[in-house]
């Protein structure tokens, strides 16, 4: 049985991005306990995460189709 996919709220993602900008992706991943790929993806989605919705719902990304 596969593991359940984790979801993170915007507040958590913003904190991780801010930490990564000062200390690097690898350090941020270790500090926040997430995969380095998540940090890289969140930094690429900076505009949507920081300038998007102000609620603490997670960012789902663009819809396909």
C-alpha positions in Angstrom: 0.0 0.0 0.0 1.4 3.4 -0.9 1.9 6.3 1.5 -0.6 9.1 1.7 0.4 12.2 -0.2 1.3 15.1 2.1 -0.3 18.5 1.6 1.1 21.8 3.1 -0.7 25.1 3.7 0.5 28.4 2.2 1.9 29.6 5.5 4.2 26.6 5.7 5.2 26.9 2.0 6.0 30.6 2.4 8.1 30.0 5.5 10.0 27.3 3.6 10.6 29.5 0.6 11.8 32.4 2.8 14.2 30.0 4.6 15.4 28.6 1.3 16.2 32.0 -0.2 18.6 32.7 2.7 20.0 29.2 3.3 19.5 27.2 0.1 17.1 24.4 -1.0 18.9 21.6 0.7 19.0 23.3 4.1 15.4 24.3 3.8 14.3 20.8 2.9 16.1 19.4 6.0 14.8 22.1 8.3 11.2 21.7 7.2 11.2 17.9 6.7 10.1 18.0 3.1 11.8 16.7 -0.1 14.2 19.1 -1.8 12.0 18.8 -5.0 9.1 20.4 -3.1 11.2 23.4 -2.2 12.4 23.8 -5.8 8.8 23.5 -7.1 7.5 26.0 -4.5 10.3 28.5 -5.4 9.3 28.2 -9.1 5.7 28.9 -8.1 6.7 31.9 -6.0 4.2 34.3 -7.7 1.2 32.1 -7.1 2.2 31.3 -3.5 3.0 34.8 -2.4 0.7 36.9 -4.6 -2.2 34.5 -4.8 -4.9 33.7 -2.2 -4.4 35.1 1.3 -6.1 32.1 2.9 -4.0 29.2 4.3 -5.3 26.7 1.7 -2.6 24.9 -0.2 -1.7 25.9 -3.7 -3.1 23.3 -6.1 -1.3 24.5 -9.3 -2.8 25.1 -12.7 -5.6 22.8 -13.9 -4.7 20.5 -16.7 -7.0 20.1 -19.7 
